[in-house]
């Protein structure tokens, strides 16, 4: 059983920044690849970023160097720093450990980019 709690969402103007955080209860957190996904109502979930145990990172093509994923194995947290946000980034953001059975999801955090 893995519990995930996301925080840090909110309303921000275009061009602004937000930092999301996800706290995970997994005992083996330090070896788990961790993902951030986003979902817009009526659309499929979309992978935003992944970070592996060795801090190798992957990003969705829409990120364009604006987002940074990081992890703190001591605190069992994974973060997503989002800069230069655009209205198209408005979504609910979820963290998720890769490859677990069953899959685990947090409650998500709303990010709204609007003037």
Secondary structure, DSSP 8 states (H G I E B T S, - for coil): ---EEEE--EEE-TT--EEEEEEE--TTGGG--EEEEEE-TTS--EEEEEE-TT--EEE-TTTTT-EEEEEETTTTEEEEEE-S--GGG-EEEEEEETT-SS------EEEEE--
